[in-house]
C-alpha cells in the first residue's frame, strides 16, 4: 500500500516541483484534452499517440520520480487493460477489412479437461504466490495455446472428441484501436500520477482555488470545493494503508480474505468495513480539530503565506502546451 501512486506526494527538487501548482493543474487538463483530440481512426493517430508517449517518457525521466511509483498505479487496472485490448482485437474489423492473421482455434474434450486442470491449479496455488495477476495471465495464455490449432490432431487418435472449430481473426483496425486505447489509458494515468506525486495537497488546494476562482462570480464556494478535493486526494492513500493494517490484524486472528464461500466473503468485507468507517470518522474528527485550532473557519476569507507567482519556467511550459495543442489540431485537420 505504501507504493500507491495516486494521491501520494513524493518529495523531490526537480523542475516539475518548482512549477506553479495552478499551471500543473491546467497542464494536466490540457494534456488529457490533447490525448483525446488525437484521432483513433487511422494509423496517423497511433503514430501521434506513440509520439505523445515518447514525450511523456522524456519528461518523466527528468523529474527524478521513481518509475515504480507510476507503474504501481497501473496495477489495479492491469486486468482491465488486457481485457480491453483483447476485446478490441476480437470485435474491431474496420471499414476496409484488412486481415493480418487468422489463428485456427478449436475446443474439444481434451482441451476442456486441460483448461479445467489449469484453472484448478490457479485457484489452489494463487494464495502461495506473491504475483497473482501475472500467474493468472500465464494460465490464460496456456489455455489459449491449448485451443490453438487443435494440438491433439497430430496424435491421430481415433477418439479425439472435437466439438467446435473457428478462426481467431486479427484485423489491422483491431490492432490499431487496441494499441491506441491502451496507450491512451496509460498516458492518462501517468499524467495524473505526475500531478499528485509532485504536488503537495496544500499546493493542490491553492492551485484549484485559483483556477476555479472565476466561479466565484456565480456565488460558488470555490474555497470549500477545492479543500474537499485536496482532502479527498490526501485521504485515499491514508485510508488504503489503514485498510491494509486492518486486514493484517484480521489475518492474525485467522481471517482469510482470499478464501471461503460467498457468505464468508460478505462477512469478511463487513469485518473490514466497520473498523474502516470508525477510523475514517476518527480521522475526520482529528482533522477538523486540527483545522479549527489553526483558525480555519468555513466560508471565511483566507490569507496565504506564499502568493502564487508565475516564473520563467512556467512560461516555457505554457508555450510548450500551446504548441502541443496546436499540433494536434492541425493533425486532425490535415491527416484525418
C-alpha positions in Angstrom: 0.0 0.0 0.0 2.9 2.4 0.6 3.6 2.3 -3.2 0.3 3.7 -4.2 0.9 6.5 -6.7 -2.5 8.3 -6.7 -2.8 10.9 -4.0 0.7 10.3 -2.5 3.3 13.0 -2.6 6.9 12.1 -3.4 9.4 14.7 -2.3 11.9 16.0 -4.8 13.7 19.0 -6.2 13.5 18.7 -10.0 11.9 21.2 -12.4 8.4 19.7 -12.0 8.3 20.5 -8.3 9.2 24.1 -9.0 6.3 24.7 -11.3 3.3 26.8 -10.2 0.5 24.4 -8.9 -2.0 26.4 -11.0 0.0 25.7 -14.1 0.4 22.0 -13.2 -3.4 21.6 -12.8 -4.1 23.4 -16.1 -1.3 21.4 -17.8 -2.8 18.1 -16.6 -6.2 19.0 -18.0 -4.6 20.3 -21.3 -2.6 17.1 -21.8 -5.7 15.0 -21.2 -7.6 17.1 -23.8 -4.6 16.7 -26.1 -4.8 12.9 -25.7 -8.5 12.8 -26.5 -8.0 15.1 -29.5 -5.8 12.6 -31.2 -7.9 10.6 -33.7 -8.0 6.8 -33.3 -9.5 6.0 -36.7 -6.2 5.9 -38.6 -2.6 4.9 -38.4 -1.6 8.5 -38.1 -3.4 8.8 -34.8 -1.4 5.8 -33.5 1.8 7.5 -34.6 0.8 10.7 -32.8 -0.1 8.7 -29.7 3.3 7.0 -29.8 4.9 10.4 -30.1 3.0 11.6 -27.1 4.2 8.5 -25.1 7.8 9.3 -26.2 7.4 12.9 -25.0 5.9 11.7 -21.7 8.8 9.3 -21.1 11.4 12.0 -21.9 9.7 14.4 -19.5 9.3 11.8 -16.8 13.0 10.8 -16.8 13.9 14.4 -15.9 11.5 14.6 -12.9 13.5 12.3 -10.6 10.4 10.3 -9.6 10.9 6.5 -9.4 9.2 4.8 -12.3 7.8 2.2 -9.9 5.7 4.9 -8.3 3.8 5.3 -11.6 3.8 1.6 -12.5 2.2 0.7 -9.2 -0.7 2.9 -10.1 -1.3 0.7 -13.2 -1.6 -2.5 -11.2 -5.3 -2.0 -10.2 -6.3 -1.6 -13.9 -3.9 -4.1 -15.4 -6.6 -6.7 -15.9 -9.0 -4.1 -17.4 -6.3 -3.0 -19.9 -5.7 -6.6 -21.1 -9.4 -7.3 -21.3 -10.0 -4.1 -23.3 -7.1 -4.9 -25.7 -8.4 -8.5 -26.3 -12.0 -7.2 -26.8 -10.8 -4.7 -29.4 -8.8 -7.4 -31.3 -11.8 -9.7 -31.4 -14.6 -7.3 -32.5 -12.9 -4.5 -34.4 -12.7 -5.1 -38.2 -12.7 -1.5 -39.6 -14.4 -0.2 -42.7 -11.7 -1.5 -45.1 -11.3 -5.0 -43.7 -7.6 -6.0 -43.7 -6.9 -9.4 -42.2 -3.5 -9.6 -40.6 -3.6 -13.1 -39.2 -6.1 -15.9 -38.8 -5.4 -18.2 -35.8 -7.2 -21.6 -36.1 -8.9 -22.5 -32.8 -10.8 -25.5 -31.6 -12.4 -26.8 -28.4 -12.9 -30.5 -27.5 -12.8 -32.9 -24.7 -9.0 -32.9 -24.1 -8.7 -29.1 -24.3 -11.6 -28.7 -21.8 -10.0 -31.2 -19.4 -6.6 -29.5 -19.6 -8.1 -26.0 -19.2 -10.1 -27.1 -16.1 -6.9 -28.5 -14.7 -5.1 -25.2 -15.3 -7.9 -23.2 -13.7 -7.9 -25.6 -10.7 -4.2 -25.2 -10.4 -4.5 -21.4 -10.3 -7.1 -21.4 -7.5 -5.1 -24.0 -5.5 -1.8 -22.2 -5.7 -2.6 -18.5 -6.0 -2.6 -17.8 -2.3 1.0 -19.0 -2.1 2.2 -16.7 -4.9 3.1 -13.0 -4.5 2.3 -12.2 -8.2 -1.2 -13.5 -8.6 -2.1 -11.3 -11.6 1.0 -12.4 -13.6 0.2 -16.0 -12.8 -3.4 -15.5 -13.9 -2.1 -14.2 -17.3 0.2 -17.2 -17.6 -2.7 -19.5 -17.0 -4.9 -17.7 -19.6 -2.1 -17.8 -22.1 -1.7 -21.6 -21.6 -5.5 -22.0 -22.1 -5.2 -20.1 -25.3 -2.3 -22.3 -26.5 -4.3 -25.4 -25.7 -7.1 -24.3 -28.0 -4.7 -23.1 -30.8 -4.8 -25.3 -33.9 -6.1 -28.4 -32.1 -2.7 -29.9 -30.9 -4.3 -33.4 -30.4 -4.8 -33.9 -34.1 -1.2 -34.7 -34.6 -1.6 -37.9 -32.5 -4.3 -39.3 -34.9 -6.3 -40.7 -32.1 -9.5 -42.4 -33.1 -11.5 -40.9 -30.3 -10.4 -37.3 -30.5 -13.6 -35.5 -29.5 -13.5 -32.1 -31.2 -16.7 -30.1 -30.5 -16.1 -26.9 -32.5 -13.5 -25.1 -34.7 -13.2 -21.5 -35.6 -10.7 -18.8 -36.7 -9.5 -16.1 -34.4 -9.1 -13.3 -36.9 -6.8 -10.3 -36.1 -7.5 -7.3 -38.3 -5.4 -4.2 -38.9 -8.1 -1.9 -37.5 -8.3 -4.0 -34.3 -4.6 -3.8 -33.7 -4.6 0.0 -34.2 -7.6 0.6 -32.0 -6.4 -1.8 -29.2 -2.9 -0.2 -29.2 -4.5 3.3 -29.2 -6.8 2.7 -26.3 -4.0 1.0 -24.3 -1.7 4.0 -24.8 -4.5 6.5 -24.0 -5.3 4.9 -20.6 -1.6 4.5 -19.7 -0.9 8.1 -20.6 -3.9 9.5 -18.7 -2.9 7.6 -15.5 0.7 8.6 -15.9 -0.1 12.3 -16.3 -2.4 12.4 -13.3 0.1 10.5 -11.3 2.8 13.1 -12.0 0.5 15.8 -10.7 -0.2 14.1 -7.3 3.3 12.8 -6.9 5.0 16.2 -7.5 2.4 18.4 -5.7 1.6 18.6 -2.0 -2.1 18.5 -1.0 -1.9 22.2 0.2 -0.5 23.3 -3.1 -3.2 21.4 -5.0 -5.8 23.1 -2.8 -4.3 26.6 -3.5 -4.0 25.8 -7.2 -7.5 24.6 -7.5 -8.9 27.5 -5.7 -7.0 29.9 -8.0 -8.0 28.0 -11.2 -11.7 27.9 -10.2 -11.8 31.5 -8.9 -13.9 32.7 -11.9 -16.7 30.6 -10.5 -17.0 33.0 -7.5 -18.9 35.3 -9.8 -21.7 32.7 -9.7 -21.6 32.5 -5.8 -20.0 29.1 -5.9 -17.9 28.4 -2.7 -14.7 27.7 -4.6 -12.5 27.6 -1.5 -14.6 24.9 0.2 -14.8 22.9 -3.1 -11.0 22.9 -3.6 -10.4 22.0 0.1 -12.7 19.0 -0.3 -10.9 17.8 -3.4 -7.5 18.2 -1.8 -8.5 16.4 1.3 -10.0 13.5 -0.7 -6.8 13.1 -2.7 -4.8 13.1 0.6 -7.0 10.6 2.3 -7.0 8.0 -0.5 -3.6 6.5 0.3 -4.1 7.1 4.0 -7.3 5.0 4.1 -5.8 2.3 2.0 -2.8 2.0 4.3 -5.3 1.8 7.2 -7.2 -0.9 5.4 -4.0 -2.9 4.9 -3.3 -2.7 8.7 -6.9 -3.9 9.4 -6.5 -6.8 7.0 -3.2 -7.8 8.6 -4.8 -7.6 12.1 -7.8 -9.7 10.9 -5.4 -12.2 9.2 -3.5 -12.6 12.5 -6.9 -13.7 14.1 -7.5 -16.3 11.4 -9.5 -14.4 8.8 -8.5 -15.3 5.2 -9.8 -12.6 2.8 -8.8 -14.7 -0.3 -10.6 -17.9 0.5 -14.1 -19.0 1.6 -17.6 -19.1 0.3 -19.7 -16.2 -0.8 -21.2 -15.9 2.6 -17.8 -15.9 4.3 -16.5 -13.2 1.9 -19.5 -11.0 2.7 -18.8 -11.4 6.4 -15.1 -10.7 5.8 -16.0 -7.5 4.0 -18.3 -6.4 6.8 -15.5 -7.1 9.3 -13.2 -4.8 7.2 -15.8 -2.0 6.5 -16.9 -1.5 10.1 -13.4 -0.6 11.5 -12.7 1.4 8.3 -15.8 3.6 9.0 -14.7 4.0 12.6 -11.2 5.0 11.6 -12.5 7.3 8.9 -14.7 9.2 11.4 -11.9 9.4 13.9 -9.5 10.8 11.3 -12.1 13.3 10.2 -12.7 14.4 13.8 -8.9 14.8 14.4 -8.5 16.8 11.2 -11.4 19.1 12.0 -10.0 19.8 15.4 -6.6 20.5 13.9 -8.0 22.9 11.3 -10.1 24.6 14.0 -7.1 25.0 16.2 -5.3 26.7 13.3 -8.1 29.2 12.8 -9.9 27.7 9.8 -13.4 28.9 9.5 -15.7 27.6 6.8 -16.6 30.3 4.3 -14.3 32.9 5.9 -11.8 34.8 3.7 -8.4 33.2 4.0 -4.9 34.7 3.6 -1.9 32.8 2.3 1.7 32.8 3.4 3.1 32.2 -0.1 1.5 34.0 -3.0 1.4 32.1 -6.3 3.5 33.7 -9.0 4.5 32.5 -12.5 8.2 32.3 -13.2 10.2 31.8 -16.4 9.9 28.0 -16.4 6.1 28.3 -16.1 6.0 30.4 -19.2 8.1 27.9 -21.1 5.6 25.2 -20.2 2.7 27.4 -21.3 4.4 27.9 -24.7 5.0 24.1 -25.0 1.4 23.4 -24.2 0.2 25.9 -26.8 2.5 24.3 -29.5 1.3 20.8 -28.5 -2.4 21.6 -28.7 -1.8 23.5 -32.0 0.0 20.5 -33.5 -2.8 18.0 -32.6 -5.5 20.4 -34.0 -3.5 20.7 -37.3 -3.0 17.0 -37.4 -6.8 16.4 -37.1 -7.3 18.9 -40.0 -4.8 17.6 -42.4 -4.4 13.9 -41.6 -7.9 12.7 -40.7 
